């Protein structure tokens, strides 16, 4: 077996998962190439007039004097075919599945699908910070006046500590995100509830 064979397989797996999450038939990102979801109306004509006052056809909308139409509230769309208010939040099932799977949840794909880039930065900030700090570990060891023999030991010790702290941090953040998504306390990127 070649030394980097496993690494190559993991890279192909991650690349495939990211490609599929952005280009799937299910419109999880809201902007896939093949749009299979229904486009809901944002403005609706008045259903009827009572005492010269517009009566909007759904409870999810309010009359606007400036346009003369009923304007839908945030996070709602109007299904003109069925005359229903539709919640336009991101998919709860997609979010909980992608957050609960250790590989996708650990790198923030569930949060990416929900459009929560602030949460992705919470995941990737410590990872990239640890990588940046690990670049300076030899300098720190040299500043501690370590001999050439102990610089390697110092680097191994510090990298082991950083790896342990990063692993604990990632585990805690992953569990917190699972709880937030499962209890529907995390909103999508537009500030709407998951549906």
C-alpha positions as CSV (number, residue, x, y, z in Angstrom):
1,X,0.0,0.0,0.0
2,X,1.3,3.4,-0.9
3,X,1.9,5.8,2.0
4,X,-0.6,8.4,0.7
5,X,-3.2,6.0,-0.7
6,X,-5.6,6.4,2.3
7,X,-5.2,10.2,2.3
8,X,-6.1,10.3,-1.4
9,X,-9.2,8.2,-0.8
10,X,-10.3,10.5,2.1
11,X,-9.7,13.5,-0.1
12,X,-11.8,12.0,-2.9
13,X,-14.6,11.2,-0.4
14,X,-14.7,14.7,1.0
15,X,-14.6,16.3,-2.5
16,X,-17.5,14.1,-3.6
17,X,-19.6,14.9,-0.5
18,X,-19.1,18.6,-0.9
19,X,-19.8,18.4,-4.6
20,X,-23.0,16.5,-4.0
21,X,-24.2,18.8,-1.2
22,X,-23.9,21.8,-3.5
23,X,-25.3,20.2,-6.7
24,X,-27.8,17.6,-5.5
25,X,-31.3,17.2,-7.0
26,X,-32.7,18.2,-3.6
27,X,-32.5,21.9,-3.5
28,X,-30.7,22.0,-0.1
29,X,-28.5,25.0,-0.9
30,X,-31.3,27.1,-2.4
31,X,-29.3,27.7,-5.6
32,X,-28.6,24.3,-7.2
33,X,-28.3,24.0,-10.9
34,X,-31.5,22.1,-11.3
35,X,-34.2,23.9,-9.3
36,X,-36.8,21.4,-8.3
37,X,-38.5,23.4,-5.6
38,X,-41.5,25.6,-6.1
39,X,-41.0,29.4,-6.3
40,X,-43.5,30.9,-3.9
41,X,-45.0,34.3,-4.4
42,X,-44.0,37.2,-2.2
43,X,-46.8,39.6,-3.2
44,X,-50.4,38.5,-3.4
45,X,-53.4,40.4,-4.7
46,X,-56.2,41.2,-2.2
47,X,-58.7,38.4,-1.8
48,X,-61.6,40.7,-1.2
49,X,-62.5,44.2,-0.1
50,X,-64.7,44.7,3.0
51,X,-65.5,48.4,3.8
52,X,-62.8,49.5,1.4
53,X,-60.2,47.4,3.4
54,X,-58.2,44.7,1.7
55,X,-58.6,41.2,3.1
56,X,-55.5,39.2,2.6
57,X,-56.1,35.5,1.7
58,X,-53.6,34.2,4.3
59,X,-52.6,34.8,7.9
60,X,-49.0,35.0,6.9
61,X,-49.3,38.4,5.1
62,X,-50.2,42.0,5.7
63,X,-51.6,44.6,3.4
64,X,-49.2,47.3,2.1
65,X,-50.7,50.7,1.2
66,X,-47.8,51.5,-1.0
67,X,-48.1,48.6,-3.4
68,X,-51.8,47.8,-2.9
69,X,-50.9,44.1,-2.4
70,X,-50.6,41.7,0.5
71,X,-46.9,41.4,1.4
72,X,-45.8,38.1,3.0
73,X,-44.2,38.1,6.4
74,X,-40.5,37.1,6.7
75,X,-39.9,33.3,6.3
76,X,-43.2,32.7,4.5
77,X,-44.2,32.1,0.9
78,X,-47.6,31.8,-0.8
79,X,-48.5,28.6,-2.6
80,X,-50.9,30.0,-5.3
81,X,-52.0,26.5,-6.4
82,X,-53.2,25.4,-2.9
83,X,-53.8,28.9,-1.3
84,X,-51.6,28.1,1.6
85,X,-48.9,30.0,3.6
86,X,-45.7,28.0,3.3
87,X,-42.7,28.3,5.7
88,X,-39.7,28.9,3.6
89,X,-37.0,27.8,6.1
90,X,-34.3,25.3,5.2
91,X,-34.9,21.6,5.6
92,X,-34.8,20.3,9.2
93,X,-34.1,16.7,8.1
94,X,-31.2,17.7,5.9
95,X,-29.7,19.8,8.7
96,X,-30.0,17.2,11.4
97,X,-28.7,14.4,9.3
98,X,-25.6,16.3,8.1
99,X,-25.0,17.7,11.6
100,X,-25.3,14.3,13.3
101,X,-22.9,12.4,10.9
102,X,-19.5,12.8,12.5
103,X,-17.6,13.5,9.3
104,X,-20.0,16.1,7.9
105,X,-21.0,17.5,11.2
106,X,-17.3,17.8,12.3
107,X,-16.4,20.0,9.3
108,X,-19.7,22.0,9.3
109,X,-21.5,20.8,6.2
110,X,-24.8,20.8,8.1
111,X,-24.3,24.5,9.0
112,X,-23.2,25.3,5.4
113,X,-26.5,23.8,4.1
114,X,-28.5,25.9,6.5
115,X,-26.6,29.0,5.4
116,X,-25.1,29.5,8.9
117,X,-21.6,30.7,8.0
118,X,-21.1,32.1,11.5
119,X,-21.4,28.6,12.9
120,X,-19.0,27.3,10.2
121,X,-16.5,29.8,11.5
122,X,-16.9,28.5,15.0
123,X,-15.9,25.1,13.7
124,X,-13.1,26.1,11.5
125,X,-11.7,29.0,13.6
126,X,-10.0,26.7,16.2
127,X,-8.9,24.2,13.5
128,X,-7.2,26.9,11.4
129,X,-5.9,28.6,14.6
130,X,-4.3,25.3,15.7
131,X,-2.7,24.9,12.3
132,X,-1.3,28.4,12.5
133,X,0.0,28.0,16.0
134,X,1.6,24.7,15.1
135,X,3.7,26.5,12.5
136,X,5.3,28.5,15.4
137,X,5.9,25.7,17.8
138,X,9.5,25.3,16.8
139,X,10.1,29.0,17.3
140,X,8.5,28.8,20.8
141,X,10.8,25.9,21.6
142,X,13.8,27.8,20.4
143,X,12.8,30.8,22.4
144,X,12.7,28.6,25.5
145,X,16.4,28.0,24.9
146,X,15.9,24.4,24.2
147,X,18.8,22.5,22.7
148,X,18.6,20.9,19.3
149,X,17.8,17.5,20.8
150,X,14.9,18.8,22.9
151,X,13.3,21.0,20.2
152,X,11.9,17.9,18.6
153,X,10.6,16.7,22.0
154,X,9.2,20.1,22.8
155,X,7.4,20.2,19.4
156,X,5.9,16.7,19.9
157,X,4.7,17.6,23.4
158,X,3.1,20.9,22.3
159,X,1.5,19.4,19.2
160,X,0.1,16.6,21.3
161,X,-1.4,19.1,23.7
162,X,-2.9,21.2,20.9
163,X,-4.3,18.1,19.2
164,X,-6.0,17.0,22.4
165,X,-7.4,20.5,23.0
166,X,-8.6,20.7,19.4
167,X,-10.2,17.3,19.6
168,X,-12.1,18.1,22.9
169,X,-13.2,21.5,21.4
170,X,-14.4,19.9,18.2
171,X,-16.4,17.2,20.1
172,X,-18.1,19.8,22.4
173,X,-19.0,22.1,19.5
174,X,-20.3,19.2,17.5
175,X,-22.5,18.0,20.4
176,X,-23.8,21.5,21.0
177,X,-24.7,21.9,17.3
178,X,-26.5,18.6,17.3
179,X,-28.6,19.7,20.3
180,X,-29.3,23.1,18.8
181,X,-30.5,21.7,15.5
182,X,-32.4,18.8,17.1
183,X,-34.4,21.1,19.4
184,X,-34.9,23.6,16.5
185,X,-33.2,26.4,18.4
186,X,-30.8,27.1,15.5
187,X,-32.3,29.2,12.7
188,X,-31.2,29.1,9.1
189,X,-29.1,31.7,7.5
190,X,-32.2,33.9,6.7
191,X,-33.3,33.8,10.4
192,X,-36.1,31.4,9.6
193,X,-37.1,28.2,11.5
194,X,-36.1,24.9,10.0
195,X,-39.0,23.0,8.5
